[in-house]
């Protein structure tokens, strides 16, 4: 990873914005450095117009280490990123986007998971077996974000996920990866799977 990952994060955010997955100020992305500090988008920033000044550098406890703008505050969903980095030491990037399809597939959730289609695109999330039975973990969308983070930590400490992605009901997908580039790919694959599920449901195929 580059010493300063913000250019990679800005490029990804612009791409997601163009695709309609980060409209308004929705979504948040981060990258963890070798010293375990985290660059994360500041709260209330348009993801289609990010600059290096729109990020906050924090430690794993959420304390601000550096920012180019003293008015910046870490994303409201920082606690989820902290939980992911604590749970998965190899994770170096964590991306969270909001899409229409992510909200729609919330209606297809079974219990606390979303069954995913056994199609080749699952390879993009590291699933290579034939006819896999894979589900994306799903979490309640609590108003208090630290409550979501706590639920993620509690569940994954005992039941590790099949894939590096989770869904928050009627909210959006969160992925984590060993690099920003890989995290961008994971978001794209997850959103493809969501579109596939929505289209299949509309066509009466499931």
C-alpha positions, -999 to 999 in steps of 0.1 A, spaced: 0 0 0 12 35 -7 24 55 23 -6 78 18 -36 58 6 -59 88 3 -54 91 -35 -66 55 -39 -95 62 -16 -105 93 -35 -104 75 -69 -126 47 -55 -151 71 -40 -154 90 -72 -161 58 -90 -188 47 -65 -203 82 -66 -206 80 -104 -223 46 -101 -249 60 -76 -235 41 -46 -223 71 -27 -249 98 -34 -251 129 -13 -227 124 16 -235 87 20 -209 60 26 -175 59 41 -141 44 32 -109 39 51 -74 24 49 -52 12 77 -15 20 77 15 0 89 14 17 122 -23 7 127 -35 43 123 -65 47 99 -73 73 72 -111 76 71 -135 99 53 -146 128 74 -183 131 82 -206 150 59 -183 151 28 -195 146 -8 -178 114 -20 -177 126 -56 -156 157 -46 -132 143 -20 -98 158 -16 -70 148 8 -83 174 32 -116 155 35 -100 127 56 -92 122 93 -63 100 106 -73 82 137 -58 55 159 -76 22 167 -92 39 197 -108 65 174 -87 94 186 -78 120 159 -41 119 150 -40 142 120 -63 161 96 -57 188 71 -89 205 82 -95 211 120 -132 212 114 -132 176 103 -148 148 124 -144 111 117 -173 94 98 -203 86 120 -197 49 112 -160 49 123 -168 23 150 -177 -3 123 -143 2 106 -126 -1 140 -145 -34 146 -135 -48 112 -98 -39 116 -98 -54 151 -114 -86 139 -93 -90 108 -57 -81 112 -49 -86 75 -75 -60 65 -60 -29 52 -90 -12 37 -127 -11 46 -154 3 22 -190 10 29 -214 21 2 -252 26 -1 -270 14 -32 -307 10 -41 -300 -27 -47 -285 -32 -12 -318 -19 2 -339 -40 -21 -321 -73 -12 -328 -66 24 -363 -80 17 -347 -113 6 -328 -118 39 -334 -151 57 -329 -148 94 -296 -130 99 -281 -138 65 -286 -132 28 -282 -164 6 -260 -156 -24 -265 -171 -59 -241 -199 -68 -227 -181 -98 -191 -176 -110 -189 -140 -97 -185 -155 -62 -149 -161 -72 -144 -124 -69 -151 -128 -31 -127 -158 -28 -153 -186 -32 -140 -211 -57 -158 -244 -50 -184 -258 -73 -221 -250 -65 -212 -232 -32 -237 -225 -5 -227 -190 6 -245 -164 26 -237 -128 35 -240 -119 72 -267 -94 79 -270 -70 108 -298 -48 121 -296 -11 113 -295 4 147 -296 42 150 -267 40 174 -238 29 151 -216 16 180 -244 -9 186 -240 -22 151 -202 -24 156 -207 -44 188 -231 -68 171 -205 -74 143 -177 -81 168 -199 -104 189 -210 -125 160 -178 -127 141 -157 -136 171 -177 -169 173 -189 -173 137 -164 -160 112 -180 -149 79 -177 -170 46 -168 -138 27 -152 -105 35 -185 -86 33 -216 -79 54 -249 -62 49 -267 -38 72 -304 -40 67 -319 -13 45 -286 5 45 -257 -9 26 -228 -33 22 -194 -31 40 -163 -50 27 -128 -53 39 -96 -64 21 -58 -65 22 -56 -35 0 -77 -5 -13 -77 -20 -48 -90 -53 -35 -117 -36 -15 -129 -18 -46 -132 -51 -64 -151 -66 -35 -176 -37 -35 -181 -42 -73 -187 -79 -69 -211 -75 -40 -231 -49 -59 -232 -72 -90 -246 -100 -68 -272 -77 -54 -284 -67 -89 -285 -103 -99 -307 -112 -69 -330 -83 -75 -333 -92 -112 -339 -128 -104 -366 -120 -79 -383 -97 -103 -382 -124 -130 -397 -149 -105 -365 -171 -107 -362 -175 -69 
